[in-house]
Amino acid sequence: LLSVILCSLATQVSHDGRAITIDGERRIILSGSIHYPRSTTEMWPDLIKKAKEGGLDAIETYVFWNAHEPIRRQYDFTGNLDLIRFIKTVQDEGLYVVLRIGPYVCAEWNFGGFPVWLNNLPGVELRTVNTVYMNEMQNFTSLIVDMVKQENLFASQGGPIIIAQIENEYGNIMSTYGDAGKAYVNWCANMAESLDIGVPWIMCQQSDAPQPMINTCNGFYCDNFTPNNPNSPKMWTENWTGWFKFWGGKNPLRTAEDVAYAVARFYQTGGTFQNYYMYHGGTNFGRTAGGPYITTSYDYDAPLNEYGGLNQPKYGHLKELHDVLHSIEKTLTYGNISSIDFGNSVYATIYALNGSSSCFFGNTNSTSDATIKYQGVDYTIPAWSVSILPDCKKEAYNTAKVNTQTSVMEMKTNGAENEPSALKWVWRDEQVKQTVVHGKGQISASHLVDQKVTNDVSDYLWYMTSVKLEKKDPIWSRNMTLRVNGTGQVMHAYINGDYLGSQWATSGVFNYVFEKKIKPKHGTNQISLLSATVGLQNYGAEFEKIRTGLPGPIEIIGRKGDETIIKDLSSHKWSYQVGLKGLDNKFFNTNNSADHHWKSQDLPTNRMMTWYKTTFKAPIGEEPVVVDMQGLGKGLAWVNGNSLGRYWPSYVADVDGCSAEPCDYRGSYDSTKCVWNCGQPTQRWYHVPRSFMNEDVNELVLFEEFGGNPSLVSFQTVRPGTVCGSAYENREMELSCEGRQISDIKFAGFGDVRGSCGAAFQKGTCESKNDAMSILVQACVGKERCVVTASEGIFGSTNCEDGISKRLVVEAVC
């Protein structure tokens, strides 16, 4: 009986060259990536609900091997790592799931999602035909599949998972592995098929994916992608909605118009499945950020921002597109396809079914608008845009015409107390003196080790050795230096207990040479070097072979006139100490047994290797909370023992490359286009989920590695400050302050308004007869939400010439 019931509940998923088929019906699938460890369990229902309201059919997520198996054969699926709970939360909202098991994920995640202990197994080679690696990969993949099967979560069991992925973007780097790479891909496919999950398997960026694997596309644009088998649907697993930030980098922006254009082009050219990467990026809590040098924030300029709020206009503009695409789903998946080339990069695609038809008019020219005649009617298509006409007569949507509000977010000071003056700090020393003087570690070796040998249990590893120098030594001189070749990516040097200096890599160049003048003493000299990683490499062929830490050589150099003598210390006996005392003793935990060692007097600032602690009241309300780290150097932060991740506000982005002009969405996007935040800290605000905080007193602990001033730290809330409505003629303009009232209208105009939200709007060459400002004040002020139609019936006639696109533009204050 149970078998009969399960069979009746099962969802049949298949595919052909046109579409994914679910229970006998061809479907287009709109999906979005939300990574469960990058948010909290309390955030999941709201994120998934907003994704559904935004028009998505499915949620796509990676499975993070290093998070779930941090120690070999010791597993963690608790809290934010509760994969099964996440999938069921998606199911509860009525959405499908795409499960990207990998188990290599990339994802700007530490070490690409591989546990570092995997790299340290004897005889292992990653991502190739290697018995040690394949046994471990199969063990973890089987573990995930079995867990999911036990909960009946595959569609074939009546669950929400309609697609699964094995491996990830291997085709990008496969050539490095030669014939072994091809054999490995075949093994992956066979292993996956043997797990018998009853839904299709995909391999993204794998042009030679063996059947029955479906190869898919990742990128900013995938309209020209063609699967390697005519019976496979055209699938886009990663539509990059923005880009990630790295320390020292600027903030990337990908416009709503360009993302919408890419999606519409994809479905115009026969696409069937499209996934936003990311739909919600979230936060790299703890030490999960990879790279190296990828920031704690993983906002990704996604439709849902880091804190779970709406990133407008991207969220709303895409929602309108999803609604239009869903309205013509049957025609797209069953209709006959024809096309017309109008020349000058303008194309029409017509989907016809049962006497009705739907049209896409695409203009891929990046500079020139186009006017075409179709069935006796003229249509104007702006440059770099797609118009969708569900009935091939009336335009329902154009990717370049944004009819949704833009929200400019602001940081609001904590209403619970007067910060930062209210924060009373205590402090304590990391006490590196004992380590750097005695040089005694946990292990020793007569060579320099790769920092990954520690299984990445900490960012920090001490390299310590002693060297005996006498006046009679040939190297002895008044001009001696210590030279270190590092890839750490940060290093602090000490000699005989005294601080010598620090150096760190610049973004994108992770090999550096540190060289400082030293004054050694006669006899034994103690050299202690602290290496600090900032996320391990997560992408590239054989990325695991990139050395981390201090690979050497490490040398003492003596110079006498034109003579240079080098003493290589690389093969000396080195002692290694993993971590720091404060981390080992968990200074960041509340009610720590060593609390009495904290000092309240003589609070030091700009002091390296120092711990700070304070208490604060949770900000009033339910708005997302951030902590402003301005004034600090580099380090780690915890709230009530929960890690907020690495902070580094002293790392300032370059001053060049930003523009005061609004971003031109036209033309191909890349991560260097439309950047902003030049000359400012790469990341200043750090997300503090409300689930990390108590209702009354909370504790913030900082470990300051570089030296900073904690007295500037404050807690703030994030909310829309300015909202701007935009609607083309005869469309509705909607404004919302998301729970608060509209307090004022700063600008309103109906005509060919110029400018952008947050900058200065200006009336153009023509405007309406009636005063738009007074109309909007009457309609919106004092309300949380208002809707006004952009029409001459409301605003009066305009003096606009024929051919000018009129729109209503409003800037309001929340």
Helices and strands as residue ranges (DSSP letters): H 2-9, E 13-15, E 20-22, E 25-27, E 29-34, G 36-38, H 44-53, E 58-62, H 65-68, G 79-81, H 83-92, E 96-102, G 110-113, H 116-119, H 131-150, G 155-157, E 161-166, G 170-172, G 174-177, H 178-194, E 201-204, E 214-219, E 235-240, H 256-268, E 273-280, H 314-327, H 329-334, E 336-343, E 346-353, E 356-363, E 370-374, E 377-381, E 385-389, E 397-398, E 406-413, E 426-429, H 433-438, E 443-445, G 451-454, E 460-469, E 480-486, E 490-495, E 498-504, E 512-518, E 523-532, G 543-545, E 554-560, E 563-568, E 574-578, H 581-584, G 595-597, E 610-617, E 625-628, E 635-639, E 642-647, E 685-688, G 690-692, E 697-704, G 710-712, E 714-728, E 732-736, E 744-751, H 772-780, E 785-789, H 792-795, E 807-813
